[in-house]
Amino acid sequence: VIMSRFEFRHYAKELLNIALPIIMGNLGFILIGAGDVLIAGRHSTDTLAAISIATAITNCIQTFGIGLIASVSPLLSNYRGERKSAKKYFYPTIRFSMFLGFIIMLAVLAFIPLIDFMHFEEKLVPMIKDYMFITAFATFGGYLHAALKEFLQAFEIVLVPNLVTVFSVFLNIILNAVLVFGIGPIPSLGAVGLAIASFTVRYFMGIFLLVYCFRIMKFKDYKEFDYYKSLIKIGIPISCAIMIEFIAFNSAAIVMGRVSGIYAAAQNLISTLTTVSFMVPLAISNAIAVKVGFANGAENFYDLKRYSFVGLVMSVAFMICSSIIFSTFPNFLVGLFTIDTNLVKISVPVLYILSIFQIFDGLQVALAGIFKGIKKTGVVLLSNFTAYWVICLPLGYTLAFKYNLMLRGFWMGLVIAAIILCIIMLVFITKYIKDLKPSSVATEA
């Protein structure tokens, strides 16, 4: 795509108007998890190991529903681009998220008895099961928040929803500190305290956004089966793709946790660090999905191409900067979460590998935003499956166990997978853009 500097700034500004509040909110969301890691690490390495394994398992289950909910904003953005009413889908969106929440809650509860047969360290098992039991019931609050955030995002209302998330970071840290360590009459609850804090914060975020929606809009109940069909059609590939990626990441914590809890703790610590930086390109990806979705619905392929190109450049540029920081200050970054010398020794070498992974991770998530906007999410699923399950898992675990590289081997597999993932998605999107009708590009005027 050839464009002037002025044109590039224009499209970058349009994306940042949406992305900046989402970045703030995404960082807030992941900092809630980082707060859990921080407090758990300060409590004990065993507590950190237990919640690392528990969250790895629950994340693999809960992300399926989150992926389906993620189809709300690109679908409604397309409707708005087609000049269709989108506000009437408020109640259907809530019903959809609550039904998913019920199914996912049952799935998490059903998995808990299996923990006894997964050969984790005996001292960790009670903490893992307690944490999973409580957070299973937090699914409704988390899904309500995710659905309403997606709904508002389709209307480019992003500031307040993300401010709520930022506020929740501080609320979560306070609750964690009080419930984990105890204060006054409140006893030290350890991992259970972390779960209760997470439960409380998720419901606070969901209920706050529900009240906010009623304050800024008026809604009438509306039922349309086709809306649910469209959400499932777009969302199933997204949710499966996210679940594939999450299983690839979190399986390291689960499998390594069977070797020793400290490896699960290290994987959680490393994942927390990379996820903090990943929130920026993820927000840019969300902005791309909204803008590309609107342009796609309006058949304005001129804007579609430019939003796509500018978003890719912004996402990769940020991750290059992040990569430099990770490879320059690994000891400092790991030291923010733990003083355990063994944990530091395991984690620091992985950060050098992680710094390479981040660049390609930034590219792939921006590409995924384009595919969400044009409603071609099946490509994302196919690419993720090929990269993470066909390549990453076999290669990563071979390097980890056969060549005794442990977490380093796993992350080497992730780097190779990310490169292949980007190549596959670039081939598809290049062909799609070339096939766009030239007459449609004339809508730039």
N, C-alpha and C positions, 0 to 999 in steps of 0.2 A: 504494500500500500504506500503510495507516494503522497505526502502531504507537507504543507508548509509548517514552519515553527509555530505560527499563530494558530493554525488549525489543530496541531498537536496539543497545544496548551488548552484550547477550547474543549476538546474531547476529554482531556485529562481532568480539567476542572469539573466537567459534568459527572465524571465517574467518582471523583473525590467528594463531591457534594453528598453522594450516597455512601461512599465507602468510609469516610472519616468517622462518622458516628458509629458505623458498624464495626470498624476497627476498635474503637473505644469499647463497644459492647462485647466484641469477641475476646479482646484482651481481658476484659472484666470476667467473662465466663471462664476462660482458662485459668485466670488468677484465682478463681474460686477453687479450682482443682489444685493449683499450685499452693494455695493456702493449706489445703488438706495435707499435701506432701510435706510442706514446711513444718506444720505442727506435729504431724506423725513422726517425722524424722527427729524432731527435738524430743519427742516422748520416748521413743526407742526404735532401733532398727527392726525389731520384730513387728511392732505396730505398723511401720512403713511397709514392710514386706507383706503383711496380711492384707492391708487395704490395697496394695498394688495388685495382688492376685485377685482380690474381690472385684475391684473396678475393671480389671482386664476382662474378667468373665462377663460382668453386667454390661460393660460397654459393647461387647460383641453382640449381645442380645438387644440392647436398647437402641443401637444405631440403626437397626432395620426400620423401626418406627420413625426415627428422626429423618431418615432418608426419604420416606414417604411424605412426611410433613414438609420437607424441603421443596417439594413440587408445587406448593401453594403459590409462592411469589412469582416464579416464572410463568405459571399458567394464568394467574390473574393479570400479570403484566401483558401477556399476549391478548387477553380479553380487552384490556384497556386500549391497547394499540389498535384493536379491531373496532373500537368505540362501542363495546358491549358493557353492560353494567357489571361491576365487580363487587360492589358493596353488599349485594344481596347474598353473597356466599359466606357471610360472617358466621351465621349459625351452623350451616353445613360444615364449615371448617372446624368449628369447636366439636361438633358431634363426631367428625372423622377422627380428630386427635384423641378424644376420650375413649372411643372404641379401640383404637390402637393401644392406648395406655392400659386398658383392661387386659388385652391379649398379652402384651409384653410383660405386665406385672405377673400374670400367671406363669409365663415362661421362665422368669427369673426365680420365682418360688419353686417351680418344678425342678430347677437345676440344683438347688441347695443340697438335697440328699446325696447327689452325686459327688460332692466334695469329699465325702468319706472314702471314696474309691480312687481318688486322683493322686494319692501318695505324696501329699505335701507334708512338710514337717509337722509333727503332731501338735506342737505348741501353737501353731498358726491356725489350725483348723477351726477352733471355736470362734476366733475373731473374724475369720473369713465368713463363716456362716451367719454370725450376728449382723455383720455389716451388710451382707447381701439381703437379708430378711428385711431390714428397715428401709434400705434404699429401694427395694422393689415397690414399696407403697409410695415412694416419692415420685414414681413415674408419671402419675397424673399431673402433678404440679409442673414437672419438667416439660411434659408434652403440651400442656396448656400454654406455657410461656413460649415454647418454640413455635406453636401454631399461630398465636397472636402476633408474634414478632414477624413471622413470614407474611401474614395478612397485611400488617401495616407497611412492611417493606415494599409490597406490591404497589402501594400508593406513594412510595418514596417518603414515608413518615418513619424516620429512623433515629431521631435525636433522643426523644424521651424513652423509648424502649431500651436503648443502649445505656442511657444514664442510670436506669433502674439496675442494670447488670453491674455497672461500676459501683453503685452504692452497696450492692449485695456482696461485693468482694470484702468490704470492711465488716459488714454484718456477719459474714461467714467466719472471718478470722476471729472476731470477738467470741462468737458462739463456740468455735473450735477450742480456743484457749480456755474458756470457762468450763466446757463440758469434758475436755480431754484431761486437763490437769486438776480441775476442781477448784472451787473458791467458796469460802465460807461453808454454808450448809450443803453445797453441791459437791458430791463426791467425784473423784477422778474416775471417768468412764472409759478412757482409752479409745479403742476403735469404735465402740458403741457411741461414744460422744461425737466422733466424726460423722457417723451415719445420721445421728439425730440433727446435727447442725445442717447437713446436706438436705435432709428432709424438710426442715423449716425454711431454709433459703429458697428451695425450689417452689414451694407453695406460695411464699411471699411474692416471688417474681411473677408467677402465673396470675395470681389474684390481682396484683397491682395493674398488670396490663389489661385484664378484663375490665376493671373499673375505668381505666383510662380510655379504652375503646368506647364505652358507653357515654363518656363525657364529651368526646369529640365527634361522634357520629350517632345517627339514629338508624336502627335496624328493624327490619320486619322479617319474621320467620319465612324461610323459603326452602323448598325441598326440590331437588333436581337430581335424579339418579345419575344423569350423564356427567355431572360434576365429579362425583365419586369415581366414576369410570375413568375420567380424564386424569384425576389425581393418581389413580393406581397405574394407569398406562404410562404416565411420565415418571411417577415416583418409584415403581418397582425396580427399574434399572438403576435409578439413583441410589435407592436404599441397598440394593444388592451390591453395587459398586463400593459404597461406603463400608458395608459390612465385610466385604472381601478385604478391603484395605485395613480395617480395624482388626480383623482376625489375624492378618499377617503381622501387624504390629504387636497386638496383645498376646498372641500365641507365644511370643518370646518370653513375656513375663510369666505366663502359665507354665510353659515347659521348663524354662530356666529355674522357676520357683520350685520345681520338683527336685532339681539338683541341689539348690540351696536358696533359702529365702533372700539372701543378699543380692543374688542376680536379679530376682524380681524387683527388689528395691532399686537397683541400679537402672534397670530398664524403665521403671516408672519415672525416676529422676530425669533420665535422658529424654524420655518422651515428653515430659513436662516442659523441659527447656526448648525443645524443637517446636512444640505446639504453641508456645508463647509467640515465637517469631512467625509461625505459620498463620496465625490469626490475621496478619496484615494482608498477605495475598488471598486468604480465604474471603476477607471482606471485599477486596477488589473483585474477586470472582463473583460474589453476590451482586455487586454493582453491575458487573458485566452482564450477568443473567437478566437483571431487570431491564437495563438499557437495550441489550440485544433482543430480549423478548418483546419489548415495546416496538422496536424497529422492525422486527420480524412480523409481528401482527399487522403493522401498518404497511408492510412490504417496502420499507425504506431501506434498501440493501446498501445504499451509500453509507448511511450512518452505521449500519450493522457491521460493515467491514472496518470502519474506523474505530468504533468502540472496541472491537475485538483486538485490533492491532495495538492500540494505545494501552489497553488493559494488560496485554501480554508483556509489553515493555516495562510498565510500572511494576508488575508483580516480580519479574525476573530481576530487575534492578534492585529492588528492596532486598531480595534474598541473597544477592551477591554481597551486599553490605552486611547482612546478618551472618553470612558465611565467614567473612573476614573477622568479625567479632568472636565467633565461636572458636575459630582456629587460633586466635591470638590470646584469648583469656580463658582457656578451659578450666584451669585450677580455680580461678576466682568464681566462675559460674557454678561449678559443682559445690564449692565451699559455701555458697549461699544456702544450700539445703541440708548439708550434713557435715559433721566433724569426724565421722567414722573413717579412719584412714584406709581400711580395706575397701569401703564403698567408693572412696575417692580414687583409689588405685584402679578399680575396675572401670569406673565411669570416664575418667579423663581421656584415655586413648580412643574411646569411641567417638568423642566429640570431634576429633580430626576427620574421621570418616563421615560423621554427620554433616560437617561443613560442606562437603561435596554433594551430599544427598539433597541439601536444602535448595540448591539452585534449580535442580530438575523438579523438585517438589513444588516450587513456586510456579514453574512453567506448566506443570500438569494441572494444577488446580485452576489456573486462569483458563486453560483450554476447556476444562470441565464446565466452567461458567458459560462459555460460548455455546457448548452443546446443550446445556440446560435452556439457554435462551431460545435456541432454534428448535427445541423439543426433540432432539436426536440423542436422547439419553442412553439408548441401547449401545451406542459406540463407547460411552464411558464404562458401561458394564463389561463389554467385551475386552476393552483395553486393560481394565483393572484385573480381570480374571487371568488374562494371559500373562501380565507382568508380575502380579503378586503370587498367584497360586501355581501357575505352570513353571515360573522361573524363580521367583524370590524364595518361596518356602523350601523347595528341594535344594537349591544352591546354598541358601543361608544356613540351613541345618547341617548340610554336608560340611561346610566350612567350620561351623560351630563345634560339631561333635567329632567328626572324622579327623579333622586337622587341629582340633583342640583350641580353636580361636574363640570359642564361647560367644559373648555378645559382639565382639568385633566381627566375627564371621557372619553373624546374622545381619549386621548393618552393611557389610560388604554386599550381601545379597540384595538388600534394599536399594543400594546405589545402582546396581545393574538393572534392577526391576524398574526404577524410576526413569532411567535413560530409555529403556525399551518402551515404557508407557508413553513417554513424550513423543517418540518416533511414530508410534502407531496413531496417536491422536492427531499429530501434525499432518500425517498423510491423509487422514480422513477429512480434516477441516480444510486443507488446501484444495482437495478435489471438490468439496462442497462449494467453496467460494468461487472457484473457477466455473462451476456449473450455473451460478446465478445468472439470470437473464440480464443482458446489458440494458434493456429498456427500463428495468426496475431501478437501476442505478441513477437514472435521470431524475428521480424524486428528490435529489439533493437541493434543487432550487426551492 
